[in-house]
Structure formats: C-alpha cells, structure tokens
C-alpha cells in the first residue's frame, strides 16, 4: 500500500477531528426532541460510500423505509405514553444530476427528493392515520472531491414545507416548517476493501407558523463500517447517532424543564450489491438510548439506477 500523500493526511486528520467531536458529544451529551418527537431528516438513510459523489451523469434513487416503534421515551428513558404504537412507511424518490463543471477542484451536482408516506399512530390521546406527500428537499449546489482513497461531499439541503399537515392531527406527513441542513459526507476506502463513512448533518429549524412551536437545532450522523468483498458486494454495520443541541420553544419560551431535547442511537447490519448500472442496499437499524423520542426499529431498502 502506498504511503498517503500530504493532502490525504490532511483530510484524514479532518475526518479524525470530526469523529472525535462526535465521540465527545456521545460521551458527554445529556438527555437533551423536536415537535412531534421527530426530525425533518430520516435518520439512517445513507450508508456505503456516503462521501463519494458519483461520476458525472444523472441518477435515479428510490428509498423504501419502514419504521415501527411501541415506546415513546421521556427525558429519563422511561415510557412517556403508556399506550403508544407508531408505524411509518415511506417511499422517497430522489433525482441526482452530477455536472461536468468543476468548482474549487470539485464536481458540482444538484438533487431533489419527493417523499410519499403512510403514517399510523395509536396513543393514549387517540388514534390517527394519514397518507400523503412529505416535505420536498432540494439542494442546487453540491460539491464532491475525490482523492485516491478519500472522498468528501458537501451541500446545503433545504426542506420545503409542502407536505400534508394539519395542527389538529396526530399523524402528519409534513412538518410545516423550513429546515436548512448543512451536510458533509466523508468516506475513506482502504486498498484492502475496508470502508469508513459518515454523513454529518446539522439542522436549523424555523418556526411552525400554525403552532408557534420552534424545534431546536439538531446534530446527527449516518455512519458505516463496511467491507467490500469485491467490486459488486459490500457488507457491514451502520446506523445513526442523533442529538438535539438547543431547546424547543413555544412563543419564544422554553418547552418544559429540559427544552424537550431529544437523542437516539441505532446500529444494525447492512449489505449492498451492484449490478451493471444499478445497485441495491438492504439494512436494519435497531434504536437504543432514546430520550424524548420514539425508540424502535428502522428497515431500509434502496435502489439506484444510473440513467
């Protein structure tokens, strides 16, 4: 194996610092959830090669997600609602276009997401179910750099509050507020096939104008520790870590004594297979250490097709 170049060592150092920051947050973080106990981003969506922007071209992706939970945790990790059952099925269509243009040495790309969701909620305060569109996500300025073993992709995802929403419902497929999410995807792929990837995100949420509720800021990362068996097959473990960093507020006032800050972690097996211009990914993520959020199981299927 060749010795990494100075530039590669610099980026590896940056990756180490980000990992150290994440570890610090996980170790020292207190039980500090957003309105409804969920966030705009579906945690765990990304996995293998999360930091590697594909070559110039147009790509269609389809994410299928089933999330189920039978407990909603409070700030101490106890069941907040005696009777709670949540089932969510989401199909997300994503279109990515990677241009031939170079900006600061990176490929320039853009993407858009259209989610369709089915949500069923059964809780002590009542039952509700809803099928509808979720909030649309766009990012017109994505940059991706490639080095020998290291890849990095950055962007600013914008969540447009166009999904189905009514403040009197228990189940809503939209969140009724804008979210601005800086993103950094990092991947290091060793020559022997081992991979370390992370998609780091930080959410800035605007106020829900119907409820005057402003969800706190959120830091979260999707991670993967993987092994590429050959050019087609990859296996590994992955999941996500989520921490809310600032208080929820209603009419400018802090919610409760702890700001209803949420956290959750998840881990599970995953595998991906590439065939010609297509790839398929399957994964299961088991949640634990939830605070002010549901705690359950996340199941994913992902399909990518290069047009």
VOFIMAR-370607 format. One record per residue (C-alpha): residue number from 1; residue in one letter; z, y, x. Coordinates in steps of 0.2 Angstrom, whole numbers, plus 2048, in hexadecimal, padded with zeros to 3 digits. Example, Ala and Ser with C-alpha at 12.3 -4.5 7.8 and 13.67 -1.06 7.14 Angstrom:
(rec 1; 'a'; (827; 7EA; 83E))
(rec 2; 's'; (824; 7FB; 844))
//
This chain:
(rec 1; 'x'; (800; 800; 800))
(rec 2; 'x'; (7FB; 811; 807))
(rec 3; 'x'; (809; 81E; 80A))
(rec 4; 'x'; (809; 82B; 7FC))
(rec 5; 'x'; (802; 83C; 800))
(rec 6; 'x'; (80C; 84C; 801))
(rec 7; 'x'; (806; 851; 7F0))
(rec 8; 'x'; (80A; 840; 7E9))
(rec 9; 'x'; (81C; 841; 7F0))
(rec 10; 'x'; (81E; 852; 7E8))
(rec 11; 'x'; (819; 84C; 7D7))
(rec 12; 'x'; (824; 83C; 7DA))
(rec 13; 'x'; (833; 848; 7DE))
(rec 14; 'x'; (82F; 852; 7CE))
(rec 15; 'x'; (82F; 841; 7C4))
(rec 16; 'x'; (840; 83D; 7CC))
(rec 17; 'x'; (848; 84E; 7C7))
(rec 18; 'x'; (842; 84C; 7B5))
(rec 19; 'x'; (849; 83A; 7B5))
(rec 20; 'x'; (859; 840; 7BC))
(rec 21; 'x'; (85A; 84E; 7AF))
(rec 22; 'x'; (858; 841; 7A1))
(rec 23; 'x'; (865; 836; 7A9))
(rec 24; 'x'; (871; 845; 7AA))
(rec 25; 'x'; (86E; 849; 797))
(rec 26; 'x'; (871; 837; 792))
(rec 27; 'x'; (881; 835; 79C))
(rec 28; 'x'; (889; 846; 798))
(rec 29; 'x'; (882; 849; 787))
(rec 30; 'x'; (88E; 84A; 778))
(rec 31; 'x'; (88B; 845; 766))
(rec 32; 'x'; (882; 855; 763))
(rec 33; 'x'; (867; 851; 747))
(rec 34; 'x'; (85B; 85C; 740))
(rec 35; 'x'; (858; 85F; 72E))
(rec 36; 'x'; (857; 84E; 725))
(rec 37; 'x'; (85D; 845; 735))
(rec 38; 'x'; (84C; 844; 73D))
(rec 39; 'x'; (840; 84D; 748))
(rec 40; 'x'; (82E; 853; 747))
(rec 41; 'x'; (828; 846; 755))
(rec 42; 'x'; (828; 834; 751))
(rec 43; 'x'; (833; 82E; 760))
(rec 44; 'x'; (82B; 81F; 769))
(rec 45; 'x'; (819; 822; 765))
(rec 46; 'x'; (813; 822; 778))
(rec 47; 'x'; (815; 815; 785))
(rec 48; 'x'; (80A; 80E; 793))
(rec 49; 'x'; (801; 81B; 79D))
(rec 50; 'x'; (809; 829; 793))
(rec 51; 'x'; (805; 836; 7A1))
(rec 52; 'x'; (7F3; 831; 7A4))
(rec 53; 'x'; (7E6; 83B; 79B))
(rec 54; 'x'; (7D6; 830; 798))
(rec 55; 'x'; (7C5; 834; 79F))
(rec 56; 'x'; (7BA; 841; 797))
(rec 57; 'x'; (7B4; 83B; 786))
(rec 58; 'x'; (7BA; 83A; 774))
(rec 59; 'x'; (7C8; 82D; 76F))
(rec 60; 'x'; (7CE; 828; 75E))
(rec 61; 'x'; (7E0; 821; 75C))
(rec 62; 'x'; (7E9; 819; 74E))
(rec 63; 'x'; (7FC; 817; 74E))
(rec 64; 'x'; (804; 80C; 741))
(rec 65; 'x'; (817; 80E; 740))
(rec 66; 'x'; (824; 805; 736))
(rec 67; 'x'; (836; 80C; 737))
(rec 68; 'x'; (845; 804; 72E))
(rec 69; 'x'; (857; 809; 72E))
(rec 70; 'x'; (867; 804; 724))
(rec 71; 'x'; (873; 810; 72C))
(rec 72; 'x'; (875; 823; 72E))
(rec 73; 'x'; (881; 827; 73B))
(rec 74; 'x'; (88D; 836; 73C))
(rec 75; 'x'; (892; 83F; 74C))
(rec 76; 'x'; (89E; 831; 751))
(rec 77; 'x'; (892; 823; 74E))
(rec 78; 'x'; (899; 81D; 73D))
(rec 79; 'x'; (88F; 81B; 72D))
(rec 80; 'x'; (88D; 82C; 725))
(rec 81; 'x'; (886; 825; 715))
(rec 82; 'x'; (88E; 815; 70E))
(rec 83; 'x'; (87E; 810; 705))
(rec 84; 'x'; (86E; 814; 710))
(rec 85; 'x'; (85D; 80C; 711))
(rec 86; 'x'; (84E; 815; 719))
(rec 87; 'x'; (83C; 80D; 71B))
(rec 88; 'x'; (82E; 818; 722))
(rec 89; 'x'; (81C; 812; 724))
(rec 90; 'x'; (810; 81E; 72D))
(rec 91; 'x'; (7FE; 81D; 732))
(rec 92; 'x'; (7F9; 82B; 73E))
(rec 93; 'x'; (7E7; 82F; 743))
(rec 94; 'x'; (7E5; 838; 753))
(rec 95; 'x'; (7D5; 83F; 75B))
(rec 96; 'x'; (7D4; 843; 76D))
(rec 97; 'x'; (7C6; 84C; 776))
(rec 98; 'x'; (7C7; 84D; 789))
(rec 99; 'x'; (7BA; 85A; 790))
(rec 100; 'x'; (7B1; 85B; 7A1))
(rec 101; 'x'; (7B9; 86C; 7A4))
(rec 102; 'x'; (7C6; 86E; 7B2))
(rec 103; 'x'; (7D5; 87A; 7B1))
(rec 104; 'x'; (7E0; 87B; 7C0))
(rec 105; 'x'; (7D9; 86B; 7C7))
(rec 106; 'x'; (7DD; 862; 7B6))
(rec 107; 'x'; (7D2; 85B; 7A8))
(rec 108; 'x'; (7D3; 866; 798))
(rec 109; 'x'; (7D5; 85C; 788))
(rec 110; 'x'; (7DA; 85F; 776))
(rec 111; 'x'; (7E1; 854; 767))
(rec 112; 'x'; (7E6; 854; 755))
(rec 113; 'x'; (7F0; 848; 74A))
(rec 114; 'x'; (7F0; 845; 738))
(rec 115; 'x'; (7FF; 83A; 731))
(rec 116; 'x'; (7FF; 831; 721))
(rec 117; 'x'; (811; 82A; 71C))
(rec 118; 'x'; (81A; 820; 70F))
(rec 119; 'x'; (82D; 823; 70E))
(rec 120; 'x'; (83A; 81A; 704))
(rec 121; 'x'; (84C; 820; 704))
(rec 122; 'x'; (85B; 818; 6FC))
(rec 123; 'x'; (86C; 821; 6FE))
(rec 124; 'x'; (87C; 824; 6F5))
(rec 125; 'x'; (875; 835; 6EF))
(rec 126; 'x'; (866; 82D; 6E7))
(rec 127; 'x'; (855; 824; 6EA))
(rec 128; 'x'; (844; 82C; 6EE))
(rec 129; 'x'; (833; 826; 6F4))
(rec 130; 'x'; (824; 830; 6F9))
(rec 131; 'x'; (812; 82D; 700))
(rec 132; 'x'; (809; 83C; 707))
(rec 133; 'x'; (802; 845; 717))
(rec 134; 'x'; (80E; 849; 725))
(rec 135; 'x'; (80D; 859; 72F))
(rec 136; 'x'; (7FD; 85B; 739))
(rec 137; 'x'; (7FF; 85D; 74C))
(rec 138; 'x'; (7F2; 866; 757))
(rec 139; 'x'; (7F1; 86A; 76A))
(rec 140; 'x'; (7E1; 873; 770))
(rec 141; 'x'; (7E7; 875; 782))
(rec 142; 'x'; (7EC; 864; 78B))
(rec 143; 'x'; (7EB; 863; 79E))
(rec 144; 'x'; (7EA; 852; 7A7))
(rec 145; 'x'; (7EB; 850; 7BA))
(rec 146; 'x'; (7E7; 83F; 7C3))
(rec 147; 'x'; (7ED; 83A; 7D5))
(rec 148; 'x'; (7EC; 829; 7DD))
(rec 149; 'x'; (7FB; 821; 7D4))
(rec 150; 'x'; (802; 830; 7CB))
(rec 151; 'x'; (7FC; 838; 7BB))
(rec 152; 'x'; (803; 847; 7B1))
(rec 153; 'x'; (7FE; 84F; 7A0))
(rec 154; 'x'; (805; 85F; 799))
(rec 155; 'x'; (802; 867; 788))
(rec 156; 'x'; (80A; 871; 779))
(rec 157; 'x'; (809; 867; 769))
(rec 158; 'x'; (80B; 872; 759))
(rec 159; 'x'; (811; 86A; 749))
(rec 160; 'x'; (809; 873; 73A))
(rec 161; 'x'; (814; 872; 72A))
(rec 162; 'x'; (806; 86B; 71F))
(rec 163; 'x'; (80E; 85B; 71A))
(rec 164; 'x'; (815; 857; 708))
(rec 165; 'x'; (826; 85F; 706))
(rec 166; 'x'; (832; 864; 6F8))
(rec 167; 'x'; (844; 869; 6FB))
(rec 168; 'x'; (84A; 860; 6EC))
(rec 169; 'x'; (844; 84F; 6F2))
(rec 170; 'x'; (84D; 842; 6FD))
(rec 171; 'x'; (83D; 83C; 704))
(rec 172; 'x'; (830; 848; 70C))
(rec 173; 'x'; (822; 844; 717))
(rec 174; 'x'; (821; 856; 71E))
(rec 175; 'x'; (82F; 860; 725))
(rec 176; 'x'; (82A; 872; 71F))
(rec 177; 'x'; (82C; 87A; 730))
(rec 178; 'x'; (822; 87E; 740))
(rec 179; 'x'; (827; 875; 750))
(rec 180; 'x'; (820; 879; 761))
(rec 181; 'x'; (822; 86B; 76E))
(rec 182; 'x'; (81E; 86D; 780))
(rec 183; 'x'; (819; 85C; 787))
(rec 184; 'x'; (819; 854; 799))
(rec 185; 'x'; (812; 842; 79B))
(rec 186; 'x'; (815; 83A; 7AC))
(rec 187; 'x'; (80F; 829; 7B2))
(rec 188; 'x'; (811; 821; 7C3))
(rec 189; 'x'; (807; 811; 7C5))
(rec 190; 'x'; (80B; 807; 7D5))
(rec 191; 'x'; (7FD; 7FD; 7DD))
(rec 192; 'x'; (806; 7EC; 7D9))
(rec 193; 'x'; (804; 7F0; 7C6))
(rec 194; 'x'; (816; 7F7; 7C2))
(rec 195; 'x'; (816; 807; 7B7))
(rec 196; 'x'; (823; 814; 7B3))
(rec 197; 'x'; (81E; 821; 7A5))
(rec 198; 'x'; (827; 82E; 79B))
(rec 199; 'x'; (821; 83B; 78E))
(rec 200; 'x'; (82E; 849; 78F))
(rec 201; 'x'; (82F; 855; 780))
(rec 202; 'x'; (839; 864; 77A))
(rec 203; 'x'; (838; 86A; 768))
(rec 204; 'x'; (83A; 87C; 762))
(rec 205; 'x'; (83C; 87C; 74F))
(rec 206; 'x'; (83A; 88A; 743))
(rec 207; 'x'; (843; 88D; 733))
(rec 208; 'x'; (840; 883; 723))
(rec 209; 'x'; (83C; 892; 718))
(rec 210; 'x'; (841; 888; 708))
(rec 211; 'x'; (852; 883; 70E))
(rec 212; 'x'; (856; 890; 71B))
(rec 213; 'x'; (85A; 882; 726))
(rec 214; 'x'; (855; 883; 739))
(rec 215; 'x'; (856; 872; 742))
(rec 216; 'x'; (85C; 873; 754))
(rec 217; 'x'; (852; 871; 764))
(rec 218; 'x'; (84E; 85F; 769))
(rec 219; 'x'; (84B; 857; 77A))
(rec 220; 'x'; (844; 845; 77A))
(rec 221; 'x'; (83A; 839; 784))
(rec 222; 'x'; (82F; 82A; 781))
(rec 223; 'x'; (831; 81E; 790))
(rec 224; 'x'; (828; 80E; 797))
(rec 225; 'x'; (82C; 802; 7A5))
(rec 226; 'x'; (81D; 7F7; 7A6))
(rec 227; 'x'; (813; 7EB; 7B0))
(rec 228; 'x'; (800; 7E9; 7B0))
(rec 229; 'x'; (7FC; 7D7; 7B1))
(rec 230; 'x'; (7EA; 7DB; 7B3))
(rec 231; 'x'; (7DD; 7E8; 7AE))
(rec 232; 'x'; (7DF; 7E3; 79C))
(rec 233; 'x'; (7F1; 7DE; 798))
(rec 234; 'x'; (801; 7E8; 79B))
(rec 235; 'x'; (813; 7E3; 796))
(rec 236; 'x'; (824; 7EB; 797))
(rec 237; 'x'; (832; 7F4; 78F))
(rec 238; 'x'; (833; 805; 787))
(rec 239; 'x'; (83B; 810; 77A))
(rec 240; 'x'; (842; 822; 779))
(rec 241; 'x'; (851; 82D; 77C))
(rec 242; 'x'; (854; 83B; 770))
(rec 243; 'x'; (861; 849; 771))
(rec 244; 'x'; (862; 859; 767))
(rec 245; 'x'; (868; 867; 772))
(rec 246; 'x'; (86C; 876; 766))
(rec 247; 'x'; (875; 877; 755))
(rec 248; 'x'; (86D; 876; 744))
(rec 249; 'x'; (86F; 886; 73A))
(rec 250; 'x'; (86E; 88B; 728))
(rec 251; 'x'; (86C; 89E; 724))
(rec 252; 'x'; (870; 8A0; 737))
(rec 253; 'x'; (881; 897; 736))
(rec 254; 'x'; (885; 887; 73F))
(rec 255; 'x'; (884; 877; 735))
(rec 256; 'x'; (895; 86E; 735))
(rec 257; 'x'; (8A1; 86E; 744))
(rec 258; 'x'; (895; 865; 750))
(rec 259; 'x'; (884; 86E; 74A))
(rec 260; 'x'; (87E; 85D; 743))
(rec 261; 'x'; (877; 859; 755))
(rec 262; 'x'; (86E; 849; 756))
(rec 263; 'x'; (86B; 83C; 763))
(rec 264; 'x'; (863; 82A; 764))
(rec 265; 'x'; (85D; 81E; 771))
(rec 266; 'x'; (851; 80F; 76F))
(rec 267; 'x'; (84A; 801; 779))
(rec 268; 'x'; (83F; 7F2; 776))
(rec 269; 'x'; (830; 7E7; 77C))
(rec 270; 'x'; (81E; 7ED; 77C))
(rec 271; 'x'; (80D; 7E7; 781))
(rec 272; 'x'; (7FC; 7EE; 782))
(rec 273; 'x'; (7EA; 7E6; 783))
(rec 274; 'x'; (7DA; 7EE; 788))
(rec 275; 'x'; (7C9; 7E7; 783))
(rec 276; 'x'; (7B9; 7F1; 788))
(rec 277; 'x'; (7BB; 802; 780))
(rec 278; 'x'; (7CA; 7FE; 775))
(rec 279; 'x'; (7DD; 7FB; 778))
(rec 280; 'x'; (7EB; 7F4; 76D))
(rec 281; 'x'; (7FE; 7F6; 76F))
(rec 282; 'x'; (80C; 7EE; 766))
(rec 283; 'x'; (81F; 7F3; 768))
(rec 284; 'x'; (830; 7F1; 761))
(rec 285; 'x'; (83E; 7FE; 764))
(rec 286; 'x'; (850; 7FB; 75F))
(rec 287; 'x'; (85B; 80A; 75D))
(rec 288; 'x'; (86D; 80C; 763))
(rec 289; 'x'; (87A; 81A; 766))
(rec 290; 'x'; (873; 824; 757))
(rec 291; 'x'; (87D; 834; 752))
(rec 292; 'x'; (879; 83E; 743))
(rec 293; 'x'; (869; 834; 740))
(rec 294; 'x'; (864; 824; 739))
(rec 295; 'x'; (865; 814; 745))
(rec 296; 'x'; (858; 807; 742))
(rec 297; 'x'; (849; 7FE; 749))
(rec 298; 'x'; (838; 805; 74D))
(rec 299; 'x'; (828; 7FB; 74D))
(rec 300; 'x'; (817; 801; 754))
(rec 301; 'x'; (805; 7FC; 755))
(rec 302; 'x'; (7F8; 807; 75D))
(rec 303; 'x'; (7E5; 806; 75F))
(rec 304; 'x'; (7DA; 811; 76A))
(rec 305; 'x'; (7C7; 811; 769))
(rec 306; 'x'; (7BD; 81B; 776))
(rec 307; 'x'; (7AE; 822; 76C))
//
